[in-house]
């Protein structure tokens, strides 16, 4: 008698049973990358329907943000909000997002942060326009989004912690996108603050260092174009990201994807499909997300109070702890500091001062001029203001 398979079995994505590469693999680096590429292709194959839907949206949609509000969240500019509302919970009240349980509050399922270097306003507008349709697709699916200029990993950490402290109803679950030479800052931030964001998508990653901690708290999808070459340490980050107790993240949290055709759009349909997959998992099992202590965290640091949205203003202190060293001096070189150094290039004390000390000196001077001057500077370089607020907590006297 001829046996018949249950028709349901033909619908199962059997490729999901592929085994990921283990940390103690004995393959060469080249063979390991080939294994990872094939593995990721199988794991991501079931996203094709979502990819097709995203591709069609990007191809046909115009004025995709017309139905959505673009609003400044404190010092962070031009955040696209999805227009979702829900009753406030006890956690919303404790974070300062609502006064009473049951109040109607605005929220987002996730916050998508697309990183860029600080660029002139005209270039920023052009880049924003190029990814506007992608932001519209994400807004349709409950994401808040923004294009965020950053100049260092410290600046990235400061701005994300600012958002979570003051606008947690939008920024509880953060996913980051970075490319090329911005990638090391994302990885540095994931090591320094492993629970700050839930996932990162990295395009053509350029990274030299290996992860120092065991197990990643954030998911990692690396995309590189064929022929670009892959850094040898990327494999270590990928394997580390999959070190999770639960089966699903142990399969999907660390992936390396090879793009055979040149990528013309920052946010491809694959990226958008992966973001939706992360959101779906967060909605179902956010409590199962990996948690890991930050490097150098102490009990006192972990219990430091967060900020209430009621006190979201330029005088707030951010829960950020920086370690100063000569090697990190360039990480505080924001636009305001660059201009200050250019104008005082003949002053030996300015030439010898660290960027960190200059931030404190400039910020203190501007603050003494009153709220109007401080507000004007926040419009020019919000990254400087956020760094200044964070560094004020540290015991460093500004240069005279």
C-alpha positions as CSV (number, residue, x, y, z in Angstrom):
1,X,0.0,0.0,0.0
2,X,1.4,3.4,-1.0
3,X,2.0,5.6,2.0
4,X,0.8,9.2,1.8
5,X,2.4,12.2,3.7
6,X,0.2,14.5,5.6
7,X,-0.2,17.5,3.3
8,X,0.6,19.9,6.2
9,X,4.2,18.6,6.1
10,X,4.7,20.1,2.6
11,X,4.1,23.5,4.1
12,X,6.7,23.2,6.9
13,X,9.9,25.2,6.3
14,X,12.2,22.2,6.8
15,X,15.2,24.4,6.2
16,X,14.7,25.7,9.7
17,X,16.1,22.5,11.0
18,X,19.5,23.4,9.7
19,X,22.1,23.5,12.4
20,X,24.0,26.7,13.1
21,X,27.7,26.8,13.3
22,X,28.9,26.2,16.8
23,X,31.6,28.2,18.6
24,X,34.0,25.2,18.7
25,X,33.9,24.6,15.0
26,X,37.0,23.2,13.3
27,X,36.4,24.7,9.9
28,X,38.7,27.3,8.3
29,X,37.5,30.9,8.2
30,X,36.7,30.6,4.5
31,X,34.7,27.4,5.0
32,X,33.0,28.8,8.0
33,X,31.8,31.9,6.1
34,X,30.5,29.7,3.3
35,X,28.6,27.6,5.9
36,X,27.2,30.7,7.5
37,X,26.0,32.1,4.2
38,X,24.2,28.9,3.3
39,X,22.8,28.7,6.7
40,X,21.4,32.2,6.7
41,X,20.0,31.7,3.2
42,X,18.0,28.7,4.5
43,X,16.9,30.4,7.7
44,X,15.7,33.6,5.9
45,X,14.0,31.7,3.1
46,X,10.6,31.8,4.8
47,X,10.6,35.6,4.8
48,X,10.1,35.7,1.0
49,X,6.3,36.6,1.2
50,X,7.1,39.5,3.5
51,X,10.1,40.5,1.3
52,X,7.8,40.5,-1.7
53,X,5.2,42.7,0.1
54,X,7.9,45.2,1.1
55,X,9.4,45.2,-2.4
56,X,6.0,46.0,-3.9
57,X,5.4,48.7,-1.4
58,X,8.7,50.4,-2.0
59,X,8.1,50.2,-5.8
60,X,4.7,51.8,-5.9
61,X,4.2,53.9,-2.8
62,X,4.5,57.7,-3.0
63,X,4.1,60.2,-0.2
64,X,4.3,57.3,2.2
65,X,4.6,59.5,5.3
66,X,1.7,61.7,4.5
67,X,-0.5,60.0,7.0
68,X,2.1,60.1,9.8
69,X,3.3,62.7,12.2
70,X,7.0,63.7,12.2
71,X,7.8,65.1,15.7
72,X,10.8,66.0,17.7
73,X,11.2,63.8,20.8
74,X,12.9,66.3,23.1
75,X,16.4,66.9,21.6
76,X,16.1,64.1,19.1
77,X,14.8,65.5,15.9
78,X,12.3,64.3,13.2
79,X,11.0,61.0,14.5
80,X,8.3,59.4,12.4
81,X,5.5,58.1,14.7
82,X,3.1,55.3,13.7
83,X,0.0,56.9,15.4
84,X,-0.7,54.0,17.8
85,X,-2.5,54.5,21.1
86,X,-3.2,52.1,24.0
87,X,-4.3,52.4,27.7
88,X,-1.4,53.1,30.0
89,X,0.0,50.3,32.2
90,X,1.6,50.4,35.6
91,X,5.0,50.4,33.9
92,X,4.0,53.5,31.8
93,X,3.2,55.3,35.0
94,X,6.4,54.3,36.7
95,X,8.4,55.5,33.7
96,X,6.6,58.8,33.6
97,X,4.8,58.2,30.3
98,X,1.4,58.5,31.9
99,X,-0.2,60.0,35.0
100,X,-2.7,57.2,35.7
101,X,-3.2,53.6,34.7
102,X,-5.7,53.5,31.9
103,X,-4.8,56.9,30.4
104,X,-4.6,56.9,26.6
105,X,-1.0,57.2,25.6
106,X,0.8,57.1,22.2
107,X,3.3,54.3,21.6
108,X,5.3,52.4,19.0
109,X,6.0,48.7,18.9
110,X,9.6,49.3,18.1
111,X,11.9,52.3,17.4
112,X,14.0,51.9,14.2
113,X,17.2,54.0,14.2
114,X,19.0,54.5,10.9
115,X,22.5,55.9,11.6
116,X,24.4,58.4,9.6
117,X,27.4,60.6,10.2
118,X,26.8,64.3,10.9
119,X,26.2,65.9,7.5
120,X,25.0,69.2,6.2
121,X,21.3,69.9,6.3
122,X,20.8,69.6,2.6
123,X,22.5,66.2,2.5
124,X,20.5,65.1,5.5
125,X,17.2,66.0,3.7
126,X,18.3,64.2,0.6
127,X,19.2,61.0,2.5
128,X,15.9,61.2,4.5
129,X,14.0,61.4,1.2
130,X,15.8,58.4,-0.2
131,X,14.5,56.2,2.7
132,X,11.2,57.8,3.2
133,X,9.3,54.9,1.6
134,X,11.0,52.5,3.9
135,X,10.0,54.6,7.0
136,X,6.5,54.6,5.7
137,X,6.4,50.8,5.4
138,X,7.7,50.5,8.9
139,X,5.1,53.0,10.2
140,X,2.4,50.9,8.7
141,X,3.6,48.1,10.8
142,X,3.9,49.9,14.2
143,X,7.5,51.2,14.0
144,X,8.7,54.7,15.0
145,X,11.7,55.6,12.9
146,X,14.4,58.2,12.6
147,X,17.6,59.1,10.8
148,X,20.1,59.8,13.6
149,X,23.4,61.6,13.0
150,X,26.1,60.3,15.4
151,X,29.8,60.9,15.7
152,X,30.9,58.2,18.1
153,X,29.7,55.2,20.0
154,X,29.4,57.4,23.1
155,X,27.1,59.8,21.3
156,X,25.0,56.8,20.1
157,X,24.7,55.5,23.6
158,X,23.8,58.9,25.0
159,X,21.1,59.6,22.5
160,X,19.5,56.1,22.8
161,X,19.5,56.3,26.7
162,X,18.1,59.8,26.4
163,X,15.2,58.4,24.4
164,X,14.6,55.4,26.6
165,X,14.7,57.6,29.8
166,X,12.3,60.2,28.5
167,X,10.2,58.5,25.8
168,X,10.1,54.8,26.7
169,X,6.7,54.3,25.2
170,X,8.3,54.8,21.8
171,X,11.8,53.6,22.6
172,X,11.4,50.5,24.7
173,X,12.5,48.2,21.9
174,X,15.2,49.7,19.7
175,X,16.6,48.3,16.5
176,X,19.6,49.9,14.8
177,X,20.8,50.0,11.2
178,X,24.4,51.0,10.4
179,X,26.7,50.6,7.5
180,X,30.4,50.6,6.6
181,X,32.6,52.6,9.1
182,X,29.6,53.2,11.4
183,X,29.5,49.5,12.2
184,X,32.3,49.5,14.9
185,X,30.3,52.1,16.9
186,X,27.2,49.9,16.9
187,X,29.2,46.9,18.1
188,X,31.1,49.0,20.7
189,X,27.7,50.2,22.0
190,X,26.3,46.7,22.1
191,X,29.3,45.7,24.3
192,X,29.2,48.7,26.6
193,X,25.3,48.7,26.9
194,X,24.2,45.2,25.8
195,X,20.6,45.6,26.7
196,X,20.2,49.1,25.2
197,X,18.9,47.9,21.8
198,X,17.3,44.6,20.8
199,X,18.9,44.1,17.3
200,X,21.2,45.6,14.8
201,X,21.4,45.3,11.0
202,X,24.8,46.0,9.6
203,X,25.6,46.5,5.9
204,X,29.1,45.9,4.6
205,X,30.4,45.8,8.2
206,X,34.0,47.0,8.8
207,X,35.1,45.7,12.1
208,X,38.5,44.6,13.4
209,X,37.9,43.6,17.1
210,X,36.2,40.5,18.4
211,X,33.5,40.4,21.1
212,X,34.8,40.5,24.6
213,X,31.7,39.1,26.3
214,X,30.2,35.7,26.0
215,X,26.8,35.7,24.3
216,X,25.1,38.7,22.7
217,X,22.1,40.5,24.2
218,X,21.1,41.9,20.8
219,X,20.4,40.1,17.5
220,X,22.7,40.7,14.6
221,X,22.1,40.5,10.9
222,X,25.1,41.3,8.7
223,X,24.7,42.0,5.0
224,X,27.6,42.4,2.6
225,X,27.8,42.7,-1.1
226,X,29.5,40.0,-3.1
227,X,33.2,40.9,-3.7
228,X,33.4,43.3,-0.7
229,X,35.1,40.8,1.5
230,X,34.2,40.0,5.1
231,X,36.3,40.8,8.2
232,X,37.4,37.7,9.9
233,X,36.1,38.8,13.3
234,X,32.5,39.1,11.9
235,X,32.1,35.4,12.3
236,X,32.9,35.7,16.1
237,X,30.2,38.4,16.5
238,X,27.7,36.3,14.6
239,X,28.3,33.1,16.7
240,X,28.3,35.1,19.9
241,X,24.9,36.7,19.0
242,X,23.3,33.2,18.9
243,X,24.3,32.3,22.4
244,X,20.8,32.3,23.8
245,X,18.9,29.9,26.1
246,X,15.8,29.7,23.8
247,X,15.7,27.9,20.5
248,X,14.3,30.7,18.3
249,X,17.0,33.3,19.0
250,X,19.7,30.7,19.0
251,X,18.8,30.2,15.3
252,X,17.9,33.7,14.1
253,X,19.9,36.1,16.3
254,X,23.1,35.8,14.4
255,X,23.1,35.8,10.6
256,X,25.5,36.7,7.7
257,X,23.7,37.3,4.4
258,X,25.5,37.7,1.1
259,X,23.9,40.1,-1.4
260,X,24.9,39.0,-4.9
261,X,23.6,42.1,-6.6
262,X,24.8,45.6,-5.8
263,X,22.6,47.2,-3.2
264,X,21.2,50.5,-4.5
265,X,18.8,51.1,-1.5
266,X,19.9,51.5,2.1
267,X,16.9,49.6,3.3
268,X,16.3,46.6,1.1
269,X,13.2,44.4,1.3
270,X,15.2,41.8,3.2
271,X,16.1,44.3,5.9
272,X,12.4,45.4,6.3
273,X,11.3,41.8,6.5
274,X,13.9,41.0,9.1
275,X,12.8,44.0,11.2
276,X,9.2,42.8,11.1
277,X,10.4,39.4,12.3
278,X,12.2,41.0,15.2
279,X,9.0,42.9,16.1
280,X,6.9,39.8,16.0
281,X,9.2,38.0,18.3
282,X,9.2,41.0,20.7
283,X,5.5,41.1,20.8
284,X,5.3,37.4,21.6
285,X,8.3,36.7,23.8
286,X,10.1,40.0,24.8
287,X,10.5,38.5,28.3
288,X,12.7,35.8,26.8
289,X,15.1,38.3,25.3
290,X,18.7,37.7,26.4
291,X,20.0,40.0,29.2
292,X,23.6,40.6,30.0
293,X,25.4,42.9,32.3
294,X,27.2,45.9,30.9
295,X,31.0,46.1,31.1
296,X,31.9,47.7,34.4
297,X,28.4,47.8,35.7
298,X,28.0,48.0,39.5
299,X,25.0,47.6,41.7
300,X,24.9,51.3,42.2
301,X,24.9,52.0,38.5
302,X,22.2,49.5,37.8
303,X,19.9,51.0,40.3
304,X,20.4,54.6,39.2
305,X,17.0,56.3,38.6
306,X,15.8,56.9,35.1
307,X,14.2,60.2,34.0
308,X,10.6,61.0,33.9
309,X,9.1,62.3,30.7
310,X,7.7,65.1,32.8
311,X,11.2,66.4,33.4
312,X,12.4,66.0,29.8
313,X,14.3,69.3,29.3
314,X,17.7,70.6,28.7
315,X,18.7,70.4,32.4
316,X,18.3,66.7,32.7
317,X,21.2,64.4,33.5
318,X,21.3,61.2,31.5
319,X,22.1,57.8,33.0
320,X,25.3,57.4,31.0
321,X,28.7,56.5,32.4
322,X,31.7,57.2,30.3
323,X,35.3,56.2,30.9
324,X,37.7,58.8,29.7
325,X,41.0,57.9,28.1
326,X,43.3,59.4,25.5
327,X,42.2,56.8,23.0
328,X,38.6,57.8,23.3
329,X,39.3,61.5,22.7
330,X,38.1,61.4,19.1
331,X,34.8,59.9,20.2
332,X,33.7,63.3,21.6
333,X,34.6,65.4,18.6
334,X,31.1,66.7,17.7
335,X,30.3,69.6,15.4
336,X,30.3,72.2,18.1
337,X,33.8,71.1,19.4
338,X,35.2,71.2,15.8
339,X,34.0,74.7,15.3
340,X,35.4,75.8,18.7
341,X,38.8,74.3,18.0
342,X,38.9,76.0,14.6
343,X,38.0,79.4,16.1
344,X,40.6,79.0,18.9
345,X,43.3,77.2,17.0
346,X,46.0,79.7,18.3
347,X,45.1,79.0,22.0
348,X,47.5,76.4,23.5
349,X,45.1,75.5,26.3
350,X,42.4,74.6,23.7
351,X,44.8,72.7,21.5
352,X,45.9,70.6,24.6
353,X,42.4,70.1,26.0
354,X,40.5,66.9,25.5
355,X,37.3,67.0,23.5
356,X,35.5,65.8,26.6
357,X,36.8,68.8,28.6
358,X,35.8,71.2,25.8
359,X,32.2,69.8,25.8
360,X,32.0,70.6,29.5
361,X,33.6,74.1,29.1
362,X,31.4,75.1,26.2
363,X,28.2,73.7,27.7
364,X,28.8,75.4,31.0
365,X,29.4,78.7,29.2
366,X,26.3,78.4,27.1
367,X,24.2,77.3,30.1
368,X,25.3,80.4,32.0
369,X,23.9,82.6,29.2
370,X,20.4,81.4,29.9
371,X,17.8,79.1,28.5
372,X,17.4,80.9,25.1
373,X,21.1,80.4,24.2
374,X,21.0,76.8,25.4
375,X,17.8,76.2,23.2
376,X,19.5,77.7,20.2
377,X,22.5,75.5,20.6
378,X,20.3,72.4,21.0
379,X,18.7,73.2,17.6
380,X,22.1,73.5,16.0
381,X,23.8,70.3,17.5
382,X,21.5,68.2,19.7
383,X,24.2,65.6,20.0
384,X,26.4,68.1,21.8
385,X,23.7,68.9,24.3
386,X,23.0,65.2,25.0
387,X,26.7,64.5,25.5
388,X,27.0,67.6,27.8
389,X,24.1,66.5,29.9
390,X,25.7,63.1,30.3
391,X,29.2,64.3,31.1
392,X,28.0,66.8,33.7
393,X,27.5,63.9,36.0
394,X,31.2,63.2,36.0
395,X,33.7,64.8,38.3
396,X,35.7,66.7,35.8
397,X,36.4,70.4,36.1
398,X,36.2,72.3,32.8
399,X,39.3,73.9,31.6
400,X,39.8,77.6,32.4
